[in-house]
Amino acid sequence: MSSTYIAIHNKSLIAQGELPAVIREALRQFPEAEPYLYKLDNGKRVDIDWRGDAEEVIKRLPAALVPPAKKRGRPKLGVISKEVTLLPEHWEWLSVQR
């Protein structure tokens, strides 16, 4: 699950969503401004370097703020296989199957 961020400039909400999208929208609306950026999960202000275009700003983000890239394939469900113990009637059923 990714975090939701908001950007505020001149006491107005200008963008809300995932961090890269918020940065792009904030710089699109106010290219010369440095809006306040907050993480909605905890309400803390996030300080970033607003110099450059949106892609440059996103590249300079600390690793802790960047959402992990989505991997291909099936998601890991945290299931760990364990040994299975069969009851005597199961062993009998298996021996009949041969």
Protein Blocks (a to p, Z undefined) as FASTA:
>chain_A
ZZdddddeehiafbgcdfklmmmmmmmmmmmbccddddfklopacdddfehcfklmmmmp
cfklpccdddedjddehiacddddddfklmmmmmmmZZ
